[in-house]
Amino acid sequence: MASLNVYSALVVLFLTCGAAMATKENDQIIKENHCETKMGLPCVLEAFTSIFEIGSISNKCCGELVGLGKVCHSALVKRTLENPLFKDLTPATIIAKSIQTWNNCLALIDSPSPSA
């Protein structure tokens, strides 16, 4: 069964709503790195909520986010910000939350597990 993710769903939503497409640069990065297929839907929802709304991201989803890679993460966030559906958001705030989420997940994944 194919795994959908929010970024793919957002692309479909953007296209069906007639929203403007993202810049060619971000699209190229996303396409070349297969960014839209690297995370499962539940984790994409958690990451999206933690960045664009108010929410947290689980350890499991932090692992998937770090596995996605910083290049993909940044390109997907920037592309989402370019969509008119998110025009009321403050880009600087979203970018700051994106960096904070990334850094928190990276620290969590890089930290050694406590001994039992």
N, C-alpha and C positions, 0 to 999 in steps of 0.2 A: 504494500500500500504506500503510495507516495505521501511524503510528509509535506504538508502545506506550512507556510509560515506567514506571519503578519506582513512582512515586507512584500511578499508576493501578493497577498490579499490587498494591500494598500495600492499596489501597482494596478491591479484589476479595478479597484474602486476609483482610482484616479482616472483611468482610461474611460470607464463607464460614465463618470461624472463630467467628462470633458475638460478635466483639469489640465493645466500645462505640464508638459513633460519636463523632467529634470534636465540639468545641463548635460551636455554630451560627455563632459569629463567624468562626472560621477557615474553616469550610465556605463561608460566604457570600463571604469574600474570595477563596477559591480558585475558586469558581464564577464570580463576577463578573469576575475577571481571566483566566479561562481558563487557570489556572496548570498544569493537568495535561496540556496539549497543547503546551507551549512548548519542551520538551526531548526529544531522542531517547533511547531506552532505554540505549544505551552510556554516554552522558554522565550520565544520571540514576544509573546504577549507580556510576559513578566518584564523583559528588558524594555519594551516599548512603554509600559506603564511606569516603570521606575524613572524613565527619562522624560517622557512627554506629559505624564500625569503625576500622581502621588502614589507611590507603591514601593515595594521592595523586590529584590531578586534573590532567589534561593541559591544555595551553594551549587546545586546541580546545574542550574541555568547560568550561573557565573562561569562554570566550566565550559558550557557551550558557547557563551559569549567570547571568552578568551580563545576558544578554538576557532571561532569565526575570524578572529584577527582584527587588529586595530585599523588596518586599511579599509576593510569591508565595513567595520562598525562605523567609522567616520563617514564614509561615502553614503551609507544608508541613512544615517542621521541627517546629513546635509541634504540629501535628495528629499527626504520627508519634509524638512523645513521649507523647501522650495515650493511645496504644494500649497495652493491657495486655501485648502481646508485648514491649514495651520497658520494662516496669516496673522491671527491674533496673538500668537505666542511670541515671546521675546527671544530672538535667536541666541543672544548672548547667554541668557538663562538656560536655554536648552543645551547649548554647547557645554556650559559649565556642568550641568547635570550629567551629560553624556560622559565627560571626562571623569567626573567623580564616580559614576557607576563603573566605568572601565577600570579606574585605578583601584577601587574597592574590590572588584572581582579579581583583578590581577594579583593583588596582595593576598587575597584569600586562597587563590589557586597556588601561588608560589610559597605560601607558608606551610611549614611541616605539620603533619597531622599529630595531634597529641597522642602520647603512648597510652595504651590501655592498661 
